Amino acid sequence: MVGTIVVGVDSSARSRVAVDWAVREARLRGLLLRLAHVSSLPDEDALAIWPYRREPTADALVKVLAAQHPELRIEGVGLSGATVPALLSLGTRAELVVLGMRGAGGFAGLAVGSVAHGVAALGNRPVVLVPSRPARTTCWRRPAAVTVGVDARDPSGAVLDFAFDTARRRGVGLHAVHAWRLPSPAGQWMPFAVPEEDRGAWEDQEVQLLADALRPWREKYPQVSVLEDVLLKSPSAALVQASAAAALLVVGRTGTALGATLHAVLDHTECPVAVVPS
């Protein structure tokens, strides 16, 4: 079976930003790009109700993209029914599922739409959510790195493999971010400053934990340069800060809920976010 990238499309400009991101990724990975538009009605019923509609959204966009990128393998898929289940079903065997953070619905100020949230929370494949603003491609005159959030105490192999492989394909460095807090009770109620030697010892321990977590992946991907970053912050604050200089932020998801950290990251990220099920 040909590897695919599935990208959800609708009539919004936000959707087109996600499509443009998916086009670049499909070209980079040499994969078929499948544009999926989900309607509450089958196409024949929709045309009977709105006969002035020219053609399904996905088919129209396929023609535009095929003319712009003749080397790209691309096809359109029209689906009907509930949007999240339809996209989840189509994306089951895809390499990636790509969506805009928001679609045509929602309200002003909404960062992440219900469709993006549902697919990212329930998908069994990596889901990339693309903000409506353009992604960064350069930083300090270098290609922007791929950034990955790492829990050094419980690293996810799926997340690290996806992040290292993506950095390798793009020919960029990998920025590995591990957030930590002062051990209790020091981080909660000490009425005086933590002694510098204690803080340094704790930080050295975190640095070693991150190095140990990354060692197998450094050996597997020796061509990827890695910047290890240990930050005394909450995980969400550390990742949002790192997203400002990233081309892609890779984070893990456990279970079928995004959780408070992922919610905060998606609300404030400065770059596209790949949510990888652990």
C-alpha positions in Angstrom: 0.0 0.0 0.0 1.3 3.5 -0.9 2.1 5.6 2.1 -0.2 8.6 2.5 -0.6 11.9 4.3 -4.3 12.7 4.9 -5.2 16.4 5.2 -8.6 17.6 6.2 -10.0 20.5 4.0 -12.9 22.8 4.2 -13.7 26.2 2.8 -11.6 28.2 5.3 -8.3 30.0 4.8 -7.0 28.2 7.9 -7.6 24.9 6.1 -5.5 26.1 3.1 -2.5 26.8 5.4 -2.7 23.2 6.7 -2.9 22.0 3.1 0.2 23.9 2.1 2.1 22.4 5.1 0.9 18.9 4.0 2.0 19.5 0.4 5.6 20.3 1.6 5.6 17.3 3.9 4.3 14.9 1.2 7.0 16.1 -1.3 9.7 15.7 1.4 8.6 12.2 2.3 7.6 11.1 -1.2 4.1 10.1 -0.1 0.6 10.3 -1.7 -1.3 13.3 -0.5 -5.0 12.6 0.2 -7.3 15.6 0.6 -10.4 14.7 2.6 -13.5 16.8 2.8 -16.3 15.7 5.2 -19.8 16.8 4.6 -22.9 16.2 6.7 -24.6 15.1 3.4 -23.4 12.9 0.5 -22.4 14.9 -2.5 -25.4 14.0 -4.6 -27.8 15.2 -1.8 -25.8 18.4 -1.3 -25.9 19.2 -5.0 -29.7 18.6 -5.0 -30.1 21.1 -2.2 -27.4 23.6 -3.4 -27.3 23.1 -7.2 -25.2 26.2 -7.7 -22.2 24.5 -5.9 -19.6 23.9 -8.5 -17.9 20.8 -7.2 -16.8 19.2 -4.0 -14.2 21.1 -2.0 -11.5 18.4 -2.2 -11.8 17.8 -6.0 -11.5 21.5 -6.7 -8.4 21.9 -4.6 -6.9 18.8 -6.1 -7.0 20.4 -9.6 -5.3 23.5 -8.3 -2.5 21.7 -6.5 -2.0 19.2 -9.3 -1.3 22.2 -11.6 1.1 23.8 -9.1 2.9 20.6 -8.1 2.8 18.2 -11.1 5.3 15.9 -9.4 3.0 15.4 -6.4 0.8 12.3 -6.2 -2.5 13.7 -5.0 -6.2 12.6 -4.8 -9.4 13.9 -3.3 -11.8 12.0 -1.0 -15.3 13.1 -0.2 -16.8 11.7 3.0 -20.1 12.2 4.6 -21.2 11.9 8.2 -19.7 13.1 11.5 -16.3 14.8 10.8 -14.1 13.3 13.5 -15.0 9.6 13.1 -14.7 10.0 9.3 -11.2 11.5 9.5 -10.1 9.0 12.1 -11.2 6.1 9.9 -9.4 7.5 6.8 -6.3 8.3 8.8 -6.0 4.8 10.4 -3.3 3.7 7.9 -1.8 7.1 7.0 1.7 8.1 7.9 0.4 11.5 9.1 -2.9 13.3 9.5 -2.8 17.0 9.0 -5.4 19.5 10.1 -5.7 23.2 10.7 -6.0 24.2 14.4 -9.4 25.5 13.5 -11.7 25.0 10.6 -14.5 27.1 9.2 -16.6 26.9 12.4 -15.9 28.0 15.9 -15.8 31.5 17.3 -13.4 34.4 17.6 -10.6 33.7 20.1 -11.0 29.9 19.8 -7.5 28.4 19.4 -8.2 24.8 18.7 -11.4 23.6 17.0 -13.5 20.6 18.0 -12.4 18.6 15.0 -8.7 19.2 15.5 -9.1 18.4 19.2 -11.1 15.2 18.6 -8.7 13.8 15.9 -5.6 14.6 17.9 -7.0 13.1 21.1 -8.3 9.8 19.5 -6.0 9.2 16.4 -3.8 6.1 16.3 -1.3 7.9 14.0 0.7 11.2 14.4 -1.6 14.2 13.9 -0.1 17.5 12.9 -2.1 20.6 13.9 -1.2 23.7 11.9 -1.8 27.2 13.2 -3.3 29.7 10.7 -0.2 31.8 10.8 2.8 30.7 8.7 5.3 28.4 10.3 8.9 29.5 10.9 11.4 28.1 8.4 14.6 29.9 9.6 16.0 30.9 12.9 19.2 32.9 13.3 20.1 32.3 9.6 19.8 28.5 10.0 16.9 26.2 9.1 14.5 26.0 12.1 15.0 22.9 14.2 12.5 20.2 15.1 11.7 20.5 18.8 10.6 17.5 20.9 9.2 17.5 24.4 10.8 14.7 26.4 9.8 13.3 29.8 13.3 12.1 30.7 11.8 9.8 33.5 9.5 8.1 31.1 10.5 8.7 27.5 8.3 7.6 24.7 10.0 5.7 21.9 7.3 6.5 19.4 7.7 10.3 20.0 11.5 10.2 19.9 11.6 8.1 16.8 9.1 10.4 15.0 11.1 13.5 16.1 14.5 12.1 15.1 13.2 10.8 11.8 11.6 14.1 10.9 14.7 16.0 11.7 16.8 13.6 9.6 14.4 14.0 6.6 14.6 17.8 6.9 18.3 17.9 7.4 17.9 20.0 10.5 18.9 19.7 14.2 16.7 18.4 16.9 16.0 20.5 20.0 15.1 18.1 22.9 13.4 19.9 25.8 13.0 18.4 29.2 11.1 20.4 31.9 11.6 19.8 35.6 10.6 21.2 39.0 12.5 21.5 42.2 11.9 18.3 44.3 9.2 18.6 47.0 9.1 20.2 49.4 11.7 22.6 48.0 9.6 23.5 45.0 6.5 24.1 47.1 7.0 25.8 50.5 10.6 26.5 51.3 10.6 30.0 52.8 14.1 30.8 51.6 16.1 30.4 48.4 17.3 27.0 47.5 21.0 26.7 48.1 22.9 27.0 44.8 24.8 23.7 45.3 21.5 21.8 45.9 19.9 23.4 42.8 23.0 22.6 40.7 23.0 19.0 41.9 19.4 18.5 41.1 19.9 20.1 37.7 22.8 17.9 36.9 20.7 14.9 37.7 18.0 16.1 35.2 20.7 16.7 32.6 21.9 13.1 33.0 18.4 11.7 32.8 17.8 13.5 29.5 21.1 12.3 28.1 20.3 8.7 29.1 16.9 8.9 27.5 18.3 10.2 24.2 21.3 8.0 23.9 19.6 5.1 22.0 18.1 7.5 19.5 21.4 9.4 19.0 23.0 6.1 18.1 20.1 5.2 15.7 20.2 8.6 14.0 23.9 9.7 14.2 23.4 12.2 11.4 21.0 14.3 13.5 22.7 17.0 15.7 20.9 17.3 19.1 20.6 20.2 21.4 19.7 19.0 24.9 17.8 21.6 26.9 16.8 21.2 30.6 14.5 23.9 31.8 13.2 24.7 35.3 9.7 25.4 34.1 6.4 23.8 33.8 6.2 21.5 30.7 3.7 23.7 28.9 5.7 26.9 29.5 9.0 25.2 28.3 7.4 23.9 25.2 5.6 27.1 24.2 8.9 29.0 24.7 10.7 26.5 22.5 8.0 26.7 19.8 9.0 30.3 19.1 12.2 29.1 17.3 10.9 25.7 15.9 9.6 24.6 12.6 7.7 21.7 14.2 7.0 20.8 17.8 6.6 17.1 18.6 4.8 16.1 21.7 3.4 12.8 23.0 -0.1 11.8 24.0 -1.0 9.1 26.5 -4.5 7.6 26.3 -7.5 9.3 24.6 -7.3 12.8 26.1 -4.9 15.7 25.4 -4.5 16.7 29.0 -3.8 20.1 30.5 -0.2 20.4 29.2 -1.2 19.7 25.6 -4.1 22.0 25.8 -1.9 24.8 26.9 0.7 24.1 24.3 -1.9 24.0 21.5 -3.5 27.2 22.7 -0.2 29.2 22.6 2.2 27.4 20.2 4.1 29.5 17.6 4.6 26.6 15.2 2.8 23.4 14.0 2.5 20.7 16.6 2.8 17.0 15.9 0.8 14.9 18.5 2.2 11.4 18.6 0.3 8.6 20.4 2.7 6.9 22.9 
